[in-house]
Amino acid sequence: MAEWLPIILGAAVTLALGVLTWTSTRKTGDRERITKLEVRVNDVERRDGRKGDYVEDLREHINTGKGPPAPSYPLNYFD
């Protein structure tokens, strides 16, 4: 039994180091993914805000009884 002890301990240490390495690289990948997703969410929120502003302009145009043509799109509407 004593001759198996160093082999088992060596395997356990190797496994532990492998798991720690995998965990640290996984967290780094998650951070990068989170950062990219935050950028995408910010872009979507900006576009949504511009569209909401345009919808309000259209509603005001209709509510004040103005006829065609409708207000033109904002310059940055499709960015």
C-alpha positions in Angstrom: 0.0 0.0 0.0 2.9 2.4 0.8 4.2 2.2 -2.8 0.9 3.4 -4.2 0.7 6.4 -1.9 3.1 8.7 -3.8 1.4 7.8 -7.1 -2.0 8.6 -5.8 -0.8 11.9 -4.2 1.0 12.9 -7.5 -2.2 12.2 -9.5 -4.3 14.1 -7.0 -2.0 17.1 -7.1 -1.9 17.0 -10.9 -5.7 16.9 -11.0 -6.0 19.8 -8.6 -3.6 21.9 -10.6 -5.5 21.1 -13.8 -8.8 22.1 -12.2 -7.4 25.3 -10.9 -5.9 26.2 -14.3 -9.2 25.4 -16.0 -11.2 27.5 -13.5 -8.9 30.5 -13.8 -9.0 30.5 -17.6 -12.8 29.9 -17.6 -13.3 33.0 -15.4 -11.2 35.1 -17.8 -13.3 33.9 -20.7 -16.5 34.7 -18.8 -15.2 38.2 -18.1 -14.5 38.8 -21.8 -17.9 37.4 -22.7 -19.6 39.6 -20.1 -17.8 42.7 -21.4 -18.9 42.0 -25.0 -22.5 41.4 -23.9 -22.5 44.7 -21.9 -21.3 46.5 -25.1 -24.1 44.8 -27.1 -26.7 45.7 -24.5 -25.6 49.3 -24.4 -25.9 49.5 -28.2 -29.4 48.0 -28.2 -30.5 50.4 -25.4 -29.2 53.3 -27.4 -31.0 52.2 -30.6 -34.2 51.5 -28.6 -34.0 55.0 -27.1 -33.7 56.6 -30.5 -36.6 54.6 -31.8 -38.7 55.5 -28.8 -37.9 59.2 -29.4 -39.0 58.9 -33.0 -42.2 57.1 -32.0 -43.0 60.0 -29.6 -42.3 62.5 -32.5 -44.8 60.6 -34.7 -47.4 60.5 -32.0 -47.1 64.2 -31.4 -47.4 64.8 -35.1 -50.6 62.8 -35.2 -52.1 64.2 -32.0 -51.6 67.8 -33.2 -53.5 67.0 -36.3 -50.7 67.5 -38.7 -51.1 65.6 -42.0 -48.6 63.9 -44.2 -45.7 63.8 -44.6 -44.6 62.3 -41.3 -41.5 63.7 -39.6 -38.3 62.4 -41.2 -36.1 59.8 -39.5 -33.5 61.2 -37.2 -30.0 61.2 -38.7 -28.7 58.5 -36.4 -31.8 56.3 -36.4 -30.3 53.3 -38.2 -26.8 53.4 -36.5 
